[in-house]
Amino acid sequence: MVTTTRRDDMTWFACEACGLLFDDRADAETHERSCEGDEPDYLQ
């Protein structure tokens, strides 16, 4: 499940498995479906 957080006066959507932040809920949900739960290989 994607969680919502506020940072820098913006709403961000985080993957619960790895913590990667997205500015779009649909992108976060798409990522989370294929996330293996490891730390992301790229910068957040």
Buried (B, 14 or more C-beta within 10 A) or exposed (E): EBEEEEEEEEEBBBBEBBBBBBEEEEBBBEBBEEBEEEEEEEEE
